[in-house]
Amino acid sequence: MFRFLLACAALATIGAAPEPADLVIRGGTIYTGSAAPFVGDVVIMGDRIRHVGPNSDIQARRVIDAKGMIVAPGFIDPHTHAGDMLASDEARERLVLPFLMQGVTTAFIGNDGGGDPDVAATLARAKDKPVGVNYASYIGFGAVRRQVIGAERRDPTDAELKEMRGLVAKAMCEGALGLSTGLFYAPQSFAKTAEVVALAGEAGARGGTYDSHIRDESSYNIGLGAAIDEAIGIGSAAGLPVHISHIKALGVDVHGQAGAIIAKVEAARRAGQEVTADQYPWSASGTSLAAALVPLWAQDGGRAALLKRFDDPALAERLRRDITENLRKRGGAKALLITEGAEKGRTLAEIAARRGEDAVTAAIAMIRIHDPSVASFNQTEADIAAFMRQPWVMTGSDASTGHPRVYGSFARKYAKYVKADGVLTLRQFIERSSALTADSFELKGRGHLRPGAFADVVVFDPQTFAARATYEQPELLATGVRTVVVNGVIAVDGGKPTGAAAGRALAHEPPAGSCP
């Protein structure tokens, strides 16, 4: 009898069906992030990928037919200004649908030097305010400098420098990705290189990255080439990887210089330095009217000081001369499109004509009332394509209000630069929108489709994936994404958002012994 029972138990074990998976994405063309594409299945259990391979017979509680679709790792956006959306009191806004509907499952915030020094609080928000995508945060050089020094144009005292270094160290130990800077913008532009190196060193000692909107993307102050040299030099001196934000050659004075900039980065990489960049696939940048036109000396002390200078007759000629020169560098008044406020959708040239004024007078009058966001058409397609082809350049959006790059960057890059223009292959686009970013920033378990990885997945139609957002209508959701999975939860199903908020705050882990 005992032997009979043992035999029955053995047979039951052999014949027992395996536990069904939660989800199978079946029959799509899979790009894993590191291998040639193949047709197969992605099997998900909980928040992890259980199996990736040729067609399987694994059973699941939910099966999504992906035949004819592209299945890829969820896209990762290394440069956004989505912090306000992620912190919103409105649950729907926190879903960050402009990203999800393009297949973006992870976003970086705190870029351009704006990252809140209280990184612990930034990352903790997701517990009480669920979000639609994963996010990681930088500590911002500008935010630190404002907190300690304010908006003044001066060097820090020894005590102030020590305090700033302490803020960076604390933020790194709380999970910051690294130190971000926006050295073009006042008051960050008032800092000398040595000051930046001192703070970047604190990030480097704790495994962080130096991420920089460089001091000059054009010919405003030190020039594009020198600004690239400075960024690379900061990384070398401070001992940490360098990431160049939204790499570009901005303005008529530097058009055609992409090759020279690429050579600088390649030289640093050959010498053993870690240097990467991100890029948005648009010919227009996004900034404010004042940042585009007003000289840095006039911004010393912040907006209140600027308005006083506008009213100072002794400075009127100098201001007009410098604004006129900056307008020339930007390609003229026709190349500046206002993207918010009462004049939204009009160029500076059109506004000036309607007011019966020259462009400089119209710009000053507008800035007096409110400094509006603008789309600045300042890049050439040849430079954009040259940067895009580099294996160290990843996809980013620089998502900011009023610009179509919020709603369409990843979709546009595919539709225009892969499908229409052939600048990149589909595999290159996918890997530089996911795996390259995850690997460069050590996002463990992200950016790849493989067993054990977090289940961040996008399924899109290669025939219809495209941006709908334009400069005139920047808030149109992209088309062609069928399914998005975030940490194993379906966030987009059949091309429609489900309302699920499964995103997580991703804290960078400092090396052992680098924090108290």
C-alpha positions as CSV (number, residue, x, y, z in Angstrom):
1,M,0.0,0.0,0.0
2,F,2.8,2.4,0.9
3,R,4.6,1.7,-2.4
4,F,1.3,2.3,-4.3
5,L,0.8,5.7,-2.6
6,L,4.4,6.7,-3.4
7,A,3.9,5.8,-7.1
8,C,0.7,7.7,-7.3
9,A,2.4,10.7,-5.8
10,A,5.2,10.5,-8.3
11,L,2.8,10.2,-11.2
12,A,0.9,13.2,-9.9
13,T,4.1,15.2,-9.7
14,I,5.2,14.3,-13.2
15,G,1.8,15.1,-14.7
16,A,1.2,18.3,-12.8
17,A,0.7,21.3,-15.0
18,P,3.1,24.2,-14.4
19,E,1.7,27.3,-12.8
20,P,0.3,29.5,-15.5
21,A,2.1,32.8,-16.2
22,D,0.3,36.1,-15.6
23,L,0.9,37.3,-19.2
24,V,2.2,36.0,-22.5
25,I,2.9,38.4,-25.4
26,R,2.8,35.9,-28.2
27,G,4.1,35.8,-31.7
28,G,5.7,39.2,-32.1
29,T,9.1,40.1,-33.6
30,I,11.2,40.5,-30.5
31,Y,14.1,42.9,-30.1
32,T,15.7,42.0,-26.7
33,G,18.0,45.0,-26.5
34,S,21.1,43.0,-27.2
35,A,20.4,40.3,-29.8
36,A,19.1,40.0,-33.4
37,P,15.4,40.0,-33.7
38,F,13.3,36.8,-33.8
39,V,9.7,35.8,-33.7
40,G,8.6,34.4,-30.3
41,D,7.0,35.0,-26.9
42,V,7.7,37.1,-23.8
43,V,6.3,35.4,-20.7
44,I,5.7,37.5,-17.6
45,M,5.1,36.4,-14.0
46,G,4.5,39.1,-11.4
47,D,6.8,42.1,-12.1
48,R,9.4,40.0,-13.9
49,I,10.1,38.4,-17.2
50,R,10.0,34.6,-16.9
51,H,10.9,33.5,-20.4
52,V,11.9,35.1,-23.8
53,G,12.3,32.8,-26.8
54,P,10.8,31.2,-29.8
55,N,7.1,30.4,-29.7
56,S,6.3,28.4,-26.6
57,D,3.3,26.5,-25.2
58,I,3.4,28.2,-21.9
59,Q,-0.1,28.9,-20.6
60,A,-1.1,32.3,-19.1
61,R,-4.0,34.0,-17.5
62,R,-3.8,36.6,-20.3
63,V,-2.4,36.2,-23.8
64,I,-1.8,39.1,-26.1
65,D,-1.5,38.3,-29.8
66,A,1.5,40.3,-31.1
67,K,1.7,38.8,-34.6
68,G,3.1,41.4,-37.0
69,M,4.0,43.7,-34.1
70,I,7.4,44.8,-32.7
71,V,8.1,43.7,-29.1
72,A,10.8,45.7,-27.3
73,P,12.1,46.7,-23.9
74,G,10.2,49.7,-22.5
75,F,11.9,52.9,-23.7
76,I,13.9,54.9,-21.2
77,D,14.1,58.7,-21.5
78,P,17.3,60.1,-19.9
79,H,16.3,63.8,-20.1
80,T,12.9,65.1,-19.2
81,H,11.2,67.9,-17.4
82,A,8.4,65.6,-16.2
83,G,8.9,66.2,-12.5
84,D,5.7,68.3,-12.2
85,M,3.6,65.7,-13.9
86,L,5.0,62.9,-11.7
87,A,4.3,65.0,-8.6
88,S,0.8,66.2,-9.6
89,D,-2.2,66.0,-7.4
90,E,-4.1,64.7,-10.4
91,A,-3.9,61.0,-10.7
92,R,-4.4,61.0,-14.4
93,E,-1.6,63.5,-15.0
94,R,0.7,61.3,-12.9
95,L,0.2,58.5,-15.5
96,V,2.3,60.6,-17.8
97,L,0.3,59.4,-20.9
98,P,2.5,61.4,-23.4
99,F,5.3,59.0,-22.4
100,L,3.3,55.8,-22.1
101,M,1.6,56.2,-25.4
102,Q,5.1,56.2,-27.0
103,G,6.3,53.1,-25.1
104,V,8.4,55.1,-22.6
105,T,8.4,53.2,-19.2
106,T,11.2,55.1,-17.4
107,A,12.0,58.8,-17.2
108,F,14.9,60.8,-15.7
109,I,14.1,64.1,-13.9
110,G,16.1,66.8,-12.3
111,N,18.0,67.6,-15.5
112,D,19.7,70.9,-16.5
113,G,20.7,71.5,-13.0
114,G,17.2,71.7,-11.7
115,G,17.0,68.6,-9.5
116,D,15.6,69.1,-6.0
117,P,18.4,68.6,-3.4
118,D,15.9,66.6,-1.3
119,V,16.2,63.5,-3.5
120,A,14.8,61.3,-0.7
121,A,11.5,63.2,-0.8
122,T,11.5,63.2,-4.6
123,L,11.8,59.4,-4.7
124,A,9.4,58.8,-1.8
125,R,6.5,60.6,-3.5
126,A,5.6,57.5,-5.6
127,K,4.5,55.7,-2.4
128,D,1.7,58.2,-1.7
129,K,1.1,59.4,-5.3
130,P,1.3,56.4,-7.7
131,V,2.8,57.1,-11.0
132,G,2.5,55.6,-14.5
133,V,6.2,55.3,-15.3
134,N,9.4,54.6,-13.4
135,Y,11.6,57.6,-12.6
136,A,15.0,58.4,-11.4
137,S,16.3,61.8,-10.3
138,Y,19.5,63.9,-10.5
139,I,20.6,66.4,-7.9
140,G,20.8,69.7,-9.6
141,F,23.8,72.0,-9.5
142,G,21.5,75.1,-10.1
143,A,19.2,74.1,-7.3
144,V,22.1,73.6,-4.9
145,R,23.7,76.9,-5.9
146,R,20.5,78.9,-5.5
147,Q,19.9,77.4,-2.1
148,V,23.4,78.3,-0.9
149,I,24.4,81.4,-2.9
150,G,21.2,82.7,-4.5
151,A,21.2,84.3,-8.0
152,E,24.3,86.4,-7.5
153,R,27.2,86.4,-10.0
154,R,30.1,85.5,-7.7
155,D,32.2,82.7,-6.5
156,P,31.2,80.7,-3.4
157,T,33.1,81.2,-0.1
158,D,35.0,78.3,1.3
159,A,32.1,77.7,3.7
160,E,29.5,77.9,0.9
161,L,31.5,75.5,-1.2
162,K,31.6,73.0,1.7
163,E,27.9,73.3,2.2
164,M,27.2,72.7,-1.5
165,R,29.4,69.7,-1.6
166,G,27.6,68.4,1.5
167,L,24.2,68.8,-0.3
168,V,25.4,66.8,-3.3
169,A,26.9,64.0,-1.1
170,K,23.7,63.8,0.9
171,A,21.6,63.6,-2.3
172,M,23.8,60.9,-3.8
173,C,23.4,58.8,-0.6
174,E,19.6,59.2,-0.9
175,G,19.6,57.7,-4.4
176,A,20.4,60.5,-6.9
177,L,21.7,59.3,-10.4
178,G,24.4,62.0,-10.3
179,L,24.9,65.7,-10.6
180,S,23.1,67.6,-13.4
181,T,24.1,71.0,-14.6
182,G,22.7,73.7,-16.9
183,L,25.8,75.9,-17.3
184,F,24.2,78.0,-20.0
185,Y,21.6,79.2,-17.6
186,A,22.0,81.9,-15.0
187,P,22.9,81.6,-12.2
188,Q,24.7,78.4,-13.0
189,S,26.5,80.2,-15.8
190,F,28.2,82.3,-13.1
191,A,30.1,79.3,-11.8
192,K,33.7,78.6,-12.8
193,T,34.8,75.2,-13.9
194,A,36.6,74.5,-10.6
195,E,33.4,75.0,-8.6
196,V,31.6,72.4,-10.8
197,V,34.4,70.0,-10.5
198,A,34.3,70.2,-6.7
199,L,30.6,69.3,-6.6
200,A,30.9,66.7,-9.4
201,G,33.6,65.0,-7.4
202,E,31.1,64.3,-4.6
203,A,28.8,62.6,-7.1
204,G,31.7,60.7,-8.6
205,A,32.8,59.4,-5.2
206,R,29.4,57.8,-4.9
207,G,29.1,56.2,-8.3
208,G,27.2,59.0,-10.0
209,T,27.2,60.5,-13.5
210,Y,27.9,64.1,-14.5
211,D,25.0,65.1,-16.8
212,S,25.3,68.5,-18.4
213,H,23.4,71.0,-20.5
214,I,26.8,72.4,-21.6
215,R,27.9,76.0,-21.1
216,D,27.5,76.8,-24.8
217,E,25.7,74.9,-27.5
218,S,26.4,77.7,-30.0
219,S,28.6,80.8,-29.9
220,Y,27.1,82.6,-26.9
221,N,30.1,82.6,-24.7
222,I,33.0,80.1,-24.9
223,G,31.7,78.3,-28.0
224,L,30.4,74.8,-28.7
225,G,33.7,73.1,-29.0
226,A,35.1,74.6,-25.8
227,A,32.0,73.7,-23.9
228,I,32.3,70.1,-24.9
229,D,35.9,70.2,-23.8
230,E,34.8,71.6,-20.5
231,A,32.3,68.9,-19.9
232,I,34.7,66.2,-20.7
233,G,37.4,67.9,-18.6
234,I,35.0,68.1,-15.6
235,G,34.3,64.4,-15.8
236,S,38.0,63.6,-16.0
237,A,39.0,65.9,-13.1
238,A,36.1,64.7,-10.9
239,G,36.4,61.0,-11.8
240,L,33.0,60.2,-13.1
241,P,31.2,59.4,-16.4
242,V,30.1,62.3,-18.5
243,H,26.7,62.6,-20.2
244,I,26.0,65.4,-22.6
245,S,22.4,66.5,-22.6
246,H,20.5,67.0,-25.9
247,I,23.7,67.1,-28.0
248,K,23.4,69.6,-30.9
249,A,25.0,72.4,-32.9
250,L,22.7,75.3,-32.2
251,G,22.5,78.3,-34.4
252,V,23.9,79.6,-37.7
253,D,27.4,80.1,-36.3
254,V,28.0,76.4,-35.6
255,H,26.0,74.6,-38.2
256,G,28.1,71.9,-39.7
257,Q,30.3,71.4,-36.6
258,A,28.8,68.0,-35.7
259,G,31.8,66.2,-37.1
260,A,34.2,68.1,-35.0
261,I,32.2,67.6,-31.8
262,I,31.9,63.9,-32.5
263,A,35.7,63.7,-32.9
264,K,36.2,65.2,-29.5
265,V,33.9,62.7,-27.8
266,E,35.4,59.8,-29.8
267,A,38.9,60.9,-28.7
268,A,37.9,60.9,-25.0
269,R,36.3,57.5,-25.4
270,R,39.4,56.0,-27.0
271,A,41.4,57.4,-24.1
272,G,39.2,55.3,-21.7
273,Q,36.7,58.0,-20.5
274,E,33.0,57.2,-20.3
275,V,31.2,59.8,-22.4
276,T,27.7,59.5,-23.8
277,A,24.9,61.8,-24.9
278,D,21.2,62.0,-25.6
279,Q,19.4,63.7,-28.5
280,Y,15.9,64.7,-29.3
281,P,14.8,64.2,-33.0
282,W,13.6,67.8,-33.7
283,S,15.3,70.7,-35.5
284,A,13.8,73.2,-32.9
285,S,15.0,73.4,-29.4
286,G,12.8,74.5,-26.5
287,T,13.6,77.3,-24.2
288,S,12.3,80.6,-23.0
289,L,12.4,83.8,-24.9
290,A,14.7,85.4,-22.3
291,A,17.1,82.4,-22.2
292,A,17.2,82.6,-26.0
293,L,17.8,86.3,-26.4
294,V,18.8,88.1,-23.2
295,P,22.6,88.3,-22.5
296,L,23.8,86.5,-19.4
297,W,25.1,89.7,-17.8
298,A,21.6,91.2,-17.8
299,Q,20.2,88.1,-16.0
300,D,22.6,88.5,-13.0
301,G,20.4,88.7,-9.9
302,G,17.3,87.1,-11.4
303,R,14.1,88.5,-13.0
304,A,13.7,91.5,-10.7
305,A,17.2,92.7,-11.6
306,L,16.6,92.0,-15.3
307,L,13.4,94.2,-15.3
308,K,15.4,97.0,-13.6
309,R,18.0,96.8,-16.4
310,F,15.2,97.0,-19.0
311,D,14.2,100.4,-17.4
312,D,17.8,101.7,-17.2
313,P,18.4,104.2,-20.1
314,A,22.1,103.8,-19.7
315,L,21.9,100.1,-20.6
316,A,19.3,100.4,-23.4
317,E,21.8,100.5,-26.3
318,R,23.9,97.6,-24.9
319,L,20.9,95.5,-24.3
320,R,19.5,96.1,-27.8
321,R,22.9,95.3,-29.4
322,D,23.3,92.1,-27.5
323,I,19.7,90.9,-28.0
324,T,20.0,91.7,-31.7
325,E,23.2,89.6,-31.9
326,N,21.6,86.7,-30.1
327,L,18.6,86.9,-32.4
328,R,20.9,86.6,-35.3
329,K,22.5,83.5,-33.9
330,R,19.1,81.9,-33.5
331,G,18.3,82.5,-37.1
332,G,16.2,85.6,-36.8
333,A,12.7,86.4,-35.5
334,K,11.0,84.0,-38.0
335,A,12.9,81.1,-36.3
336,L,11.4,81.8,-32.8
337,L,7.9,80.3,-32.3
338,I,6.0,81.3,-29.1
339,T,4.6,78.1,-27.6
340,E,2.5,79.4,-24.6
341,G,0.4,82.3,-23.6
342,A,-1.7,84.8,-25.6
343,E,0.8,84.7,-28.5
344,K,1.0,80.9,-28.7
345,G,1.5,79.7,-32.3
346,R,3.0,82.9,-33.6
347,T,6.6,83.7,-34.5
348,L,8.4,86.6,-33.0
349,A,8.4,88.1,-36.5
350,E,4.6,87.9,-36.7
351,I,4.1,89.3,-33.3
352,A,6.4,92.3,-34.0
353,A,4.6,93.0,-37.3
354,R,1.2,92.9,-35.6
355,R,2.5,95.3,-32.9
356,G,4.1,97.6,-35.4
357,E,7.5,97.2,-33.7
358,D,10.9,95.7,-34.4
359,A,11.6,92.2,-33.1
360,V,13.9,93.3,-30.2
361,T,11.3,95.8,-28.9
362,A,8.5,93.2,-29.2
363,A,10.7,90.6,-27.4
364,I,11.5,93.0,-24.5
365,A,7.8,93.9,-24.1
366,M,6.8,90.3,-23.9
367,I,9.5,89.3,-21.4
368,R,8.4,92.3,-19.2
369,I,4.9,90.7,-18.8
370,H,5.9,87.0,-18.8
371,D,8.9,85.1,-20.2
372,P,7.2,82.7,-22.6
373,S,8.4,79.3,-23.8
374,V,9.6,79.2,-27.4
375,A,10.5,76.7,-30.0
376,S,13.8,77.8,-31.5
377,F,14.5,76.5,-35.0
378,N,18.2,76.4,-34.9
379,Q,19.6,73.0,-36.2
380,T,20.3,71.4,-39.5
381,E,19.2,67.9,-40.6
382,A,22.8,67.0,-41.5
383,D,24.0,67.7,-38.0
384,I,21.0,65.9,-36.4
385,A,21.7,62.8,-38.5
386,A,25.4,62.9,-37.8
387,F,24.9,62.9,-34.0
388,M,22.1,60.3,-34.3
389,R,24.3,57.8,-36.0
390,Q,26.8,57.6,-33.1
391,P,26.5,54.4,-31.0
392,W,26.9,56.5,-27.8
393,V,23.9,58.7,-28.5
394,M,20.7,57.6,-26.9
395,T,17.1,58.8,-27.5
396,G,15.8,61.6,-25.2
397,S,13.0,64.1,-25.3
398,D,14.0,67.0,-23.1
399,A,10.2,67.0,-22.6
400,S,9.1,70.6,-21.7
401,T,5.8,72.5,-22.0
402,G,4.6,73.6,-25.4
403,H,7.0,71.6,-27.5
404,P,5.9,68.5,-29.5
405,R,8.9,66.6,-28.1
406,V,6.9,65.8,-25.0
407,Y,4.3,63.8,-26.9
408,G,6.3,62.6,-29.9
409,S,10.0,62.2,-29.6
410,F,10.4,58.4,-29.6
411,A,7.6,58.0,-32.1
412,R,9.0,60.7,-34.4
413,K,12.5,59.2,-34.3
414,Y,11.1,55.9,-35.5
415,A,8.8,57.3,-38.1
416,K,11.2,59.8,-39.6
417,Y,14.7,58.7,-38.9
418,V,14.2,54.9,-39.1
419,K,11.2,54.3,-41.4
420,A,11.4,57.3,-43.7
421,D,15.0,58.5,-43.8
422,G,16.9,55.3,-42.9
423,V,19.4,57.2,-40.6
424,L,19.1,54.3,-38.1
425,T,18.0,50.7,-38.4
426,L,15.1,49.5,-36.3
427,R,17.4,47.6,-34.0
428,Q,19.6,50.6,-33.5
429,F,16.6,52.7,-32.6
430,I,15.3,50.2,-30.1
431,E,18.7,49.6,-28.4
432,R,19.5,53.3,-28.2
433,S,16.1,54.0,-26.7
434,S,16.4,51.3,-24.0
435,A,19.4,49.0,-23.4
436,L,22.1,51.7,-24.1
437,T,20.4,54.0,-21.5
438,A,19.9,51.3,-18.9
439,D,23.4,50.0,-19.2
440,S,25.0,53.5,-19.2
441,F,23.3,54.5,-16.0
442,E,23.4,51.0,-14.4
443,L,19.6,50.6,-14.2
444,K,19.7,47.0,-13.0
445,G,17.1,44.8,-14.5
446,R,15.9,47.4,-17.0
447,G,16.3,48.0,-20.7
448,H,16.5,44.4,-21.8
449,L,14.0,41.6,-22.5
450,R,15.5,38.6,-20.7
451,P,14.5,36.2,-17.9
452,G,14.7,37.8,-14.5
453,A,14.5,41.4,-15.8
454,F,11.7,43.7,-14.8
455,A,8.7,43.4,-17.1
456,D,8.9,46.8,-18.8
457,V,7.7,46.1,-22.4
458,V,6.4,48.0,-25.4
459,V,4.5,46.4,-28.3
460,F,4.1,48.7,-31.3
461,D,2.8,48.5,-34.9
462,P,5.7,49.1,-37.3
463,Q,3.3,50.4,-39.9
464,T,1.6,53.1,-37.8
465,F,4.0,54.0,-34.9
466,A,4.4,57.8,-35.4
467,A,4.1,61.2,-33.7
468,R,1.0,63.3,-34.2
469,A,2.2,66.2,-32.2
470,T,3.4,69.2,-34.2
471,Y,4.8,72.7,-33.3
472,E,1.3,74.1,-33.9
473,Q,-0.5,71.3,-32.0
474,P,2.1,69.9,-29.6
475,E,-0.2,68.0,-27.3
476,L,-1.4,65.2,-29.6
477,L,-0.7,61.6,-28.4
478,A,1.4,59.4,-30.6
479,T,-0.2,56.5,-32.6
480,G,0.8,52.9,-33.1
481,V,1.6,51.6,-29.6
482,R,-0.6,48.6,-28.9
483,T,0.6,47.5,-25.5
484,V,2.8,48.9,-22.7
485,V,3.7,46.9,-19.6
486,V,5.3,48.6,-16.6
487,N,6.6,46.3,-13.9
488,G,4.4,43.5,-15.1
489,V,1.2,45.6,-15.1
490,I,-0.6,46.4,-18.4
491,A,-0.6,50.2,-18.7
492,V,-1.7,50.4,-22.3
493,D,-4.0,47.7,-23.7
494,G,-5.2,47.6,-27.3
495,G,-3.8,51.1,-27.9
496,K,-5.7,52.6,-24.9
497,P,-4.4,53.5,-21.5
498,T,-5.8,51.3,-18.7
499,G,-5.3,53.8,-15.9
500,A,-2.9,51.5,-14.1
501,A,-0.1,53.4,-12.2
502,A,2.6,50.8,-11.8
503,G,5.7,53.0,-12.0
504,R,8.3,53.0,-9.3
505,A,11.0,55.4,-8.1
506,L,14.4,54.1,-9.0
507,A,17.1,54.9,-6.5
508,H,20.7,54.7,-7.6
509,E,22.8,52.6,-5.3
510,P,26.1,54.2,-4.2
511,P,29.1,51.8,-3.8
512,A,29.5,50.2,-0.5
513,G,31.3,52.3,2.0
514,S,30.8,55.6,0.1
515,C,27.9,56.8,2.4
516,P,27.6,57.0,6.2
